């Protein structure tokens, strides 16, 4: 049995190694854990019988330490059992030499669980790859110097190519698994590198941004780390780049996400246009629900106690039954604030969600005829064609209750696997075969579609995320959903309620499932009594009996808004007047000196970054970094003392990327 040092000696050993002068018979070695195998987290690392790294885990590293020269077995073991060896590699260290030892690969017992595109020729068994002549500092104190190591096991057969922005020639070419490049010297700064398959410059594996701004005089290793397809590799980390410096510091490059192409086609502005605010601003206070009954009366559910439940006629006058201050069930009375959503059921009753309860209201009196009590605050409800009422919980969605319209009890409960963590509304198709979940993620994202064949088990099968141009459709909080009663389009209330002063992404997004097309109903500007512009995002929409008028309430703006089909908007510029896609144009003049104009167009509001890079991929200037409205935009690039040469400018717009080159001549 192998005898090993006790772990308790580790601190003393490392302090000795780090503080004593390097002896002639020692080598200087840095160890890096870059194995994506989830069962190597952690491992212990021995050199011979000496424990060098205790509880070594993925994407961590040591500083350079002294290791005895000669043939040294590097042994990896499970922390709980030092005699359970997972890898043993003999490395010949030369006295006075410097080495970086990178742990890459998959455990023997797990090889069948991880993807290997070329098992006959690519050995991905976990091992320690020693790179000699490593640098503990840059040879030029004004530069940052690094080499690249490819630790990606499921990547292209041809290896990986690394490009600077705009370049057609890789600065690292066809780097195979576990291989390392030579050292690369760059000036301090921000760098963006595009990673592509070897011999396939048209395909982008990923784009990554690293910050070397304060690293003059330092040396590093840049590693391709993780998996191209995590789902086929035990759900481990997605491929990225990390920089490991000589002192053991690990800095992750920022992944610049590129969105997939979706099926949804943007058709521009909806034919519904804002015409007016209805009634006094005191009718709405934290509007959270709205319904229109068969008499075309508008029911407004408020979160605040100031307004409670109101019933308004289309001319803005209040109905005699309004305001409804409380509802009574049996001997219990409930105030009508804290609304969570409303909908009219198939019999013309009003389904009113308040806190953790769903009330069934008689439209003639506004009083409750029944109630359902959930286990927590409920999502805005929906009704299927058989009259069943569907709702879930604001936090976690589960369980989703299906309320029988006759007994007003849950006929069943549906549990979704890994639903969003927080929502405001729930969607259900008329035939109840598809559940749609919203998501209050503030950075934009999808609506998820969950389908069933047995009406018991619902699985996530699709999403509404990107359009056919690869553009993010909804850039902020997806709040609530409502069906149009005539054309069966789904209206999604998109509202950046967490930042009510930013109204750029707010609107009603209208999805036609028959044509896979969508349009946007823009929101009017809302000004408070002090003259300040406030949040205008919608929180539910309802329709007139004929469907030609839509009514929406705003939570932050606390107003009731009317939108009429075919009307000429009195507030917003039609989105259909702007370009139909994102586009980056060639700068003019080109070549140029001392400045040039760069133009781009946006089909909708977008988070835009426009950056200029030199031929090494270093960022030299950020021209735009903010939310921009739809339309054509121009920006001046002033050279500010830059040297003559080729520069590249790149537009990032809602995770789409466009790059062009230009020539500065002096």
N, C-alpha and C positions, 0 to 999 in steps of 0.2 A: 504494500500500500504506500502511495506517495505521501511523504511528510511535507506539510506546508507550515508556514509561519502563522501565528495567531493574528487575527484581525486587530487585536488590541494594540499591536506594535505598529500599526499603519501610520499613526500620527507622527510617532518618533522617526519612523523610516523616511516619510516624506519630508519632514523638516530637515533631516540630515542630508537628504538628496538635494534639497533646494538651497541649503545654506552653506554646505561645505564646498570649497573650491573643487572644480572638476579635476580628477586625477588623470594622469596620462593614460591609464588603462581603461578609462571610462569613455563611453559614448554619450552623446546628448540626444535624447529621444522624446518625442511628443506622441501621445496616444490619443486617437480619435475614435469614438464609437459612432459608426454610421450604418450599422446593420438595422434594416427596417423590420426584421423578424420580431413580432411582438413578444415572443418567448425569450428574447435576450434583454429584457428590461426588468431588472438589471442583470448584469453578470459581474463576476470578479475577474481581475486580470493579474496574473502572476508572471514574473520573469524568473524562470527556474523555480525555486521554492519560496521566493519572496513575493509577498502580496504588494503590488504597486497601486492598484486602483480597486477600491472597495465600492460595491453597488454602482458600477459603471452603467450608465443608461444612454439611450439613443440621443444623438445630437448634442453630446457633451464631449469635453476634451480636457486633457491635462496641460499644464505648461511643459516646457522642456525640462526633463529630469535626467540625472546621471544614471546610466545603466552599465554594468560591467561589460567590457569588450569580450569578443569571442562568440562562439556559437551558443546562442541563448535560446532555449525553448520558451516561447510565449504561450501561456496556457490560459484558456478561458474556462471558467467553471460557474456552476450555479451557486449563488451566494449561500444557500442553505445547506449545500453539500460540496465542500471543496474537492472531494474525490470524484465528483461527477463532471468529467471533462467534456466540454462541448466542442472544443477545438484546441489543437496544439500545433504550432508552427515554429520551425527552427529558423532563426534569423541570425546571420553573421554580422555582428556589430564591430566596426573597426575603432580602435582606440583613437579618441580625438575626433571621430566622425559625428555627423549630425543626421538624424533621421526623423521622418514622420511616419508613424505606423497607423494605418487606417483599418478599422474593422468593418468589413463589408460582407454581405451575403446572408444566406438562410441556413438554419440548423438542419442537420441531416434528417432528423425525424419529421421535419416540416416541408421538405422539398416538394412533396406532392400538393401542398396547400398554397403554394405561391407560383405565380405565372413565370414561365421561362420560355421566351419565343424561339429559342434555339438550343434545346437541351443536349443535342448531340455535340455541339461545339462550344456552348457557353456553360462553364462550370460556376454555378452560383452558390456552392457550398461555403458556409461561413469560413472566413480566413482572415489573416492579418497581412496586409500589404505594406511592405516597408519601402519608403521612398528615400534614397540616400541624398546626401549633399543638401539637406534642408537648411533653410535660413532662419535664424532666430531674430534677425532684424533685416531691414532692407539694406542692400549694398549702397544705395544712394539715399541719404537721409531726407532728401526732398521728395522722394517717390514712395508709392505703395507697391509692394512686389508680392505676387501670389502665383501659385500654380493651381491647376484645375484637376480634380479627381472625380471620376465617374463611378458613383456607388449605386447606380440605378440598375436593378436586376431585370425589370420587365420592359425595358426600353427597346428602341429599334435595333434590329440585327446589325445595322451598319454603324452603331454607336451614335454619339451625339456631336453635333456641330454647335459652336458658340459664336454668335455674331454680335457686333456692335450695331446700334441703331442705324438703319439705312444702308448698311454694308451688304454687298453681295458675296464677299469673301470671308469665310470664318476665320477668327483669330485662333480658334482651336478646332482642328479638323478631324472628323471620324474618331472621336475618343471612345474606345471600346470600354466595356464593363471592367472596372477595377484599374483601368489605366490612368496615368497621370501625364499632364502636359509639362513642358518646361516653364520656367518662371516668366511672368509677364509683368512689366513695369508700367505703372500709370501715375499720372498726377493725382493728388487728392481731389475728391469731388464726388458728385452723385453720378452713378453709372447705371445704364439699363442694358441688359443683355438678353438677346433672343436665342432660345435653344430650339434647334431643329434636328430632325433625323439626319444622320450622315448620308450624303448623296441625294438629299431631298430638300432642297432649300425652299420649296413652295409650301411645306407643311410646318406649322408652328406647334411645337410641343408646349412651350410656355415662354412668357416674357417676365423678366424679374429685375427689380430695381434695388441696388445696393448703395449704401452710404459709406464712402471712404473719405469724407470731408476732413475729418480730424485725425487721419491715420498716417500722416507723413512719417517716413522712417520705419514703418512696421512691415512685417512679413505675414503672410497668411496662406491658408489653403481654402480654395473655393470648391465645395463639394456638391455634386448632384446627389440629392438625398431624398429618399422616398420612392413612391411608385406612380407610374403614369396612370394606372387604373387601380385605385385603392380597393374597389369592390371585388376585384379578382385576387386580392392579396391580403385577406383577413381583415380588411377595413383599416389597414395601417395608413400612415400619413401620405398625403399627396406629394408628388414630386415637387421639389423646390430647390433653391440654392441656399447654402449657408456658408458664411465665411468664418473660419477658425483661425484666430490669431495666435502668435507664439506664446502669449501668456495664458492661453487656455480659454480666452473669451470667445464666445460663439455669438455671431450676429446673423440673423436670418434676413435674406433678401425679401423684399415685399413682392408678392406675386401679383402681377397685373392681370386681373381676370378677364378672359375673353369669353363673351357669352355665346351660347349655341344659337344656331338659326332656328327660329320657331315657325309655326304655321300661320300665325295671325297676321293679316294684312291691315295696315292702318289706312283708313279711308278719309281721314281728315276730321273736320268739325262735324258733330252731330247736327241733324236738321232741327234739333231742339235748341232754341236760343233764349237767353234770359230776357224777360220783359219787365218785371217789377218785383219789388218787395211787397208782401201782402200784410196788411194790418200793422198795428203799432209794434214797436220793438219790445214792448213789455209782454207780448204774447209768448215769446220764446226766451228761455233762460237755460242755456246748456241743452239745446235741442238734441234729443237722442233717439227719437222715434217718430214716425209719421205714417198715417193711413188715410185713405179716402174711402168713404162709405158709398152705398148705392144712391144716396141723395147728393153726391158730389161734395159733401161736407169734409173738411180737412181736419183730421184729428192729430194734435201735436202732443207728443210725450216729452216732458222736460226732466232733466236731471236735477235741476235746482228746485228748491221749495218756493222760489219767487213766482213761478208761473204755473207749475203743476200741469194737470191735464186740461187742454183747451180744445174746443171744437169751433172751427172757423168756417164761415161761408166763403165761396169763391170771391165775393165782392169785398172781403176783408172784415165784414161785421161778425160779431161773435154770436153763436147760436144760443138760444135760451137755456139749454142744458149746461152751458159753459159759464164759468170754469167748474170742473169737477174736482173738488178739493180732496175727496176721499171716496173709497169704495168699501162696501161692507159685505162680508161673507159670514153668514150666521150671526154670531154676536160680536165678531171681530171687525174692527175698522182699520183701514190702511190709508195713509196719505198717498197721494198720486205723484209724488216726486220720485226721484231715483229710477227714472224710466230706463229700460235696457233695449227697447225696440217694440214695434207694433206691426200688425198686419191684419187685413180683413180675411176672415175664413170663408169657406165656400157657401155658408148660409147667410153671409152679410154681417155676422157678429165681429166685434173688434177683439183681437187677441192682444192683450196688453201685458208686456213683460216689465216687472218691477222687482229690482233686487233679486231675490231667489224664488220669486213666485210668478206664475203665469195666470192672469185673470181672463175670463171670458166675459166681455161686456155687452150688454144689450144696447144696440145703437140708438134705440128710442129714448132711453133714460140715462145711459152712461153708467149704469150700475152693474155690479158683478153678478153673474148667475152661477159661476163655478170658479174653482182655482186648482192649480197644480203647484206643489211645493217641491223644488229641487234641492240638491245638497249644497248649492253655492250660487253665487250670482250667475244669472243665465245670459246666454247669447240671444241676440235678436232672433225671433222665431220665424219659421216659414211653414207653409201649408202645402201638402201634396194634393193631387187631384182627387184622392179618396177622402180628403178632409182631415187626415192625420197631421198633427202639429209637431214639428221637429225643433228641438232646441238642445244646446249643450251648455257647458260651463265656460265662463269668461277665462278662467285660469285652467288651462290644460284640455279644454273641450270635452274630455270624457267625464262621466258617461253621457252619450247622446241619448236623450229620452224621446221616444215616439209616443205622443199623447193621443189616446183614443178620443175622438170628438164626442162620443156618447157618454162614456164613463168619466172622462177627463182624468184618467189615470194612465200611467205608462204601460202601453201594451208590450213594449220591449225596450231594451237598452242596447245601444251599439257601442262597442269599444274600438277606437281607431288605434293602430299601432304607430307610435311616434308622431302624434299630431303636433301642430304648432303649440307653443307654450302659452299664447295669450291672444285672444280675439275679441271681436265685438259682435260678429254676425255669423250665422250658419246658412248655407245654401242647400237646397234639395231640389232635384228635378221633379217634374210633375209625376213621373212614373216611379219615383223613389229609387231608381237604380243608381243614382249618383249623388254623393254628398260633396259639397264644395266648402272648403275651409279657408277663411281669411287669415291674415297674419298681421300683427301690429309691429313687425320688424321695421325699424325706422329707416333702413337703408334700401328699401325696395326689395321686391322679390315676387315669388309666385303666389297664385291661388292654387291649391292642390285639389285634384279631382279623385275621389275614392269611389270605386264601382263595385257592384255586387251581382251575383247570379242567383243567390239564395235569400236575399233580403235580411241576412243575419251577419255575414262577414263582408266587410268593405275593405278593399285593398287600394292603396295609392297607385294609380295607373297613368295619370297624366297631370299636366299643370298648365296654367296660363302664366307665361313668364316673359318670353321674348317674341318679337314679331319676325316677319320673313326677311328683314334686313339685319337681324341679329341685335336689335335695339331692345333695351329693357323697357317694358310697357309701363309698369307702375313703379315709380321710383321711391315711394314712401309708404306710409301706413295704409294697408288695405283694411278698411274699417267694416263696412256692412255690404250686404248684397240684397237686391230686390229684382223680381221678374216683371217685365212689362206684360200687362194683361192681354194685349192684342198680338204683338209680333214675337213674343216669348224671348226677347233679348234679355241678357243679364246685365243689370246696372250695378256697378261697383263704386261705392263711395270711397274715394282716395283722399285722405286728409292728413297732412303733417301736423296733427294736433299737438304733438310734443314740442313743436317749434312754431307756434301760431303766427309768428311774424314772417315766416317763409311760406308764401302761398303759391310758389312757382309750380309745384306738382299737383296741386289740388284740382279736383274735378270729378265728374261722373264719367266713368269709363264704360262704354256700352259694347257688349260682346254678342255677336250673332253666331251661334254655334252651327247654323246651317251653312253659312258661307265662309266661316273662319275669318271674319272681318271684325274690326272694331273701330269705334269713333270716340270722340271726347266731347263732353259738354263742359264748356269752361265756366268758371265761377265768377260772379261779379265782385268788384271791390266792395268791401264793407268798412265803413268808417264809424268810429264810436263818437260819443258826444263831445269828446275833446278834439275831434278832427284827426285822430290817429288811425291809420290803416291797421285792421286787426285780422285775425284768422277767418278765412271764408270757406274752409273745407266742409263738404257735406257729410251728414251723418244720417243716412237713410233717405229714400226717395219713394214717392207714391204717385199714382196716376189717376186722372179723371176717368170716368166710366168709359168714355170713348177712346181714351189712350192718347189724345192729342195734346194733353197738358200734363207736365210733370211738376211736382212740388217737392222741394228738398228743404231740410232744416240744417242749420249750421250749429255745431256745438260751441266753437269759440266765438263765432260771430253773432250767435243768438238771433238769427233772422229766419223768416220763412220766405223762400224764393220761388218764383214761378218761371217755368220754361215752357214755351209754346212751340209746337212743331211748325216749321216754315216761317216763323217770325224773324224779323231783322233785329239782331241783338242791339240793345242800347248801350252795351258796356264793353264787350270784348271783340278784339280783332279775330276774324275767322281763321282757324288753324289751316283750313284748306288753301289759304292764300300763300302759304309758305312752302318751301321745298318738300318733296315727297320722301327724301332720304337724307342721311348724313353724308357729307362729302367734304373732302379737303382739296383745295385748288392749288395749282402751281403758283408760287410767289411771282410777283412782278415789281420792278424789273428783275431779270435774272439772265446773266450775272448782274451783281449790284455792288454799289458803293456810294454812300456809307450806310444806306438803309433800304429796306424793301417791305412790301405789303404782302401779308399772308391772309387769304380769305378762306372761310369755311361756311358750310350751311348745315342747319339742323332742322329736322322735321318736327321736333317737339322740344319742350324744355329738357335740358340735359345738364348733368354735372360734367363740366368741360375742363380739361387740362390741355394746354398747347405749349409744348416744350421744344427747345432747340438744343441739339447735341453736336459735339465735334466728331471727328472721324474715328475717335477712340471710344465713342459711346458715352463720353462725359457730358453731363448736363451743363450747358453754359447760360441758359436763361429760361425762365418760366414766363410766358407771355400772357396766359390766361389760366386762372385756377378758381373757378366759381360756377354757379348755376347760370346758364344762359338761356334766353328765350328762343323759340323757333324763329327761323329766318336766316338770312345771309349776314355774316359778320366779317369785319376786316380788322386787322391789328397790324401796327407798324413794328418791325423788328429793326432796332438800331444797334449797330455793331459794337459800340463802346470799346474801341481799341482792339478788337479781335484781329487775329492774323488772317491773311489771305488763305483761302482753301475751301474745301467742300464741307458744308454743314448740312445737317438733317433736321427736319422739323416733324414732330409727331403729334397728332391729335388723338386724345383720349376722350371719348364721348359715350357715356353710359356703357363702358366696358367694351366698346368698339375701338379699334386702333387703326389709324391711317398714317402713313409715312411718306414724305417726299424729300428730295434733296435740292440744294441750292448752292451757288458758287459766289463767294465773296472775292472780288478782285480789287486790289489797291495799287 
